[in-house]
């Protein structure tokens, strides 16, 4: 009995009251629940896959840091090009910057 003197309902009795009387299931609810279940299953599979990829990447980063003598969280600068190619690129960048600075300098002198 509850506080008002009426007998308490069991969970089963409450559940029976909540369900529609036509066969015990709402016809629109079942497909929606199946779609939701499929989406949850897909989400769990994707999370599992991403965790696996994350573990593989973390292991790879660890191996690379160890290989290059880099401590965790530190920045590193790795050059994958041949020294002559890199020197040509850097020289080109320097020339482009110099040309730009000369142009700016000339523009400022003309404005004065």
C-alpha positions, -999 to 999 in steps of 0.1 A, spaced: 0 0 0 12 35 -7 7 66 14 -29 72 1 -40 37 12 -41 23 -24 -23 -9 -32 11 -3 -50 14 -13 -86 41 -36 -97 65 -26 -126 47 -51 -148 13 -35 -141 26 0 -148 43 -13 -180 10 -29 -192 -9 4 -187 17 23 -207 16 0 -238 -11 6 -265 -38 -20 -265 -34 -30 -302 -11 -60 -299 10 -44 -271 31 -23 -295 27 9 -313 32 2 -350 52 34 -356 75 28 -327 90 -5 -338 106 7 -371 119 38 -353 134 17 -326 150 -6 -352 165 24 -370 178 37 -337 193 3 -328 210 1 -362 224 36 -357 237 28 -322 253 -4 -335 269 15 -363 281 42 -339 297 16 -316 314 -1 -345 328 33 -357 340 42 -322 357 8 -320 373 13 -354 385 48 -345 399 36 -312 419 10 -331 432 36 -356 441 59 -327 461 32 -310 479 24 -342 487 61 -347 498 66 -311 522 36 -315 535 50 -348 541 84 -333 559 68 -304 582 48 -328 589 80 -348 597 100 -317 620 73 -305 637 70 -339 644 107 -341 652 112 -305 623 135 -299 607 136 -265 569 135 -262 553 169 -268 584 184 -284 584 199 -318 607 187 -345 617 197 -380 624 169 -404 637 176 -439 629 149 -464 646 166 -494 680 163 -509 703 192 -496 708 207 -531 670 208 -538 664 223 -504 691 249 -509 676 259 -543 641 263 -527 655 284 -498 675 306 -522 643 311 -542 624 321 -511 651 346 -501 651 361 -536 613 365 -535 614 382 -501 642 405 -512 623 415 -544 592 422 -523 611 443 -498 628 463 -526 593 469 -541 579 481 -507 610 503 -502 606 519 -536 568 525 -530 575 541 -497 602 564 -512 579 575 -540 552 583 -514 575 606 -495 
